[in-house]
Amino acid sequence: MVMIELGPILTALMVSGRCASSIAAEIGTMRVTEQIDALEIMAINPYQFLNLPRIVGTVIALPVLTVIAEFDALVVGGAYAHYFLNIPFGVFNYGLTHFFYARDFFGGLVKSLFFAVVIATSGCYYGFKVTGGAREVGRAATYAVVTASIRVLM
C-alpha cells in the first residue's frame, strides 16, 4: 500500500503545499509588478517561458521524492516491526522480497507524474490570474494549494 497509494499521495500533498504556493506567489508577484507585461513586449511568450520550466521541474522532482518517501516508509516499517512487534528483520525482509511486484512500484511512479502536472499547473494557473496587489498574491497561493490538494485526492 505504501508503493501504490500512500507514498505517491502523501508526497504529493506535502509537495503541493510547498510547490504550488511558491509557483503561484512567484508568478503572481511577477504579474503585479508588470514583469509579465515586459516579457510580452519583448515578444517572449510568458506562458511558455514561465510555466514550462516549473512544470518540468516538478515532473522530475516529485517521482524522485516519492521514491525517497517509499524507501523511508519501508525502512521505518521494518524498524517498527522489529522493535515494537518483535518481528525479526529477516521475516520482514522475506515479506518485502517475496511480495514485491514491480508494477506496484512503477504504478506509484506514474501516479506521481500525474500529480506533479496537477500541482505545477495549479500554481501556474492561479499565479497568472492575479490582479491587484499583495493580498491577491496571497489568495492565489492559497487557492493553488487547495486546488492542487483536492485534485490529488480526487
ABEGO torsion letter per residue (X at the ends): XAAAAAAAAAAAAAAAAAAAAAAAAAAAAAAAAGAAAAAAAAGBBAAAAAAAAAAAAAAAAAAAAAAAAAAAAAAAAAAAAAAAAGBBAAAAAAAAAAABBAAAAAAAAAAAAAAAAAAAAAAAAAAAABBEBAAAAAAAAAAAAAAAAAAAAX
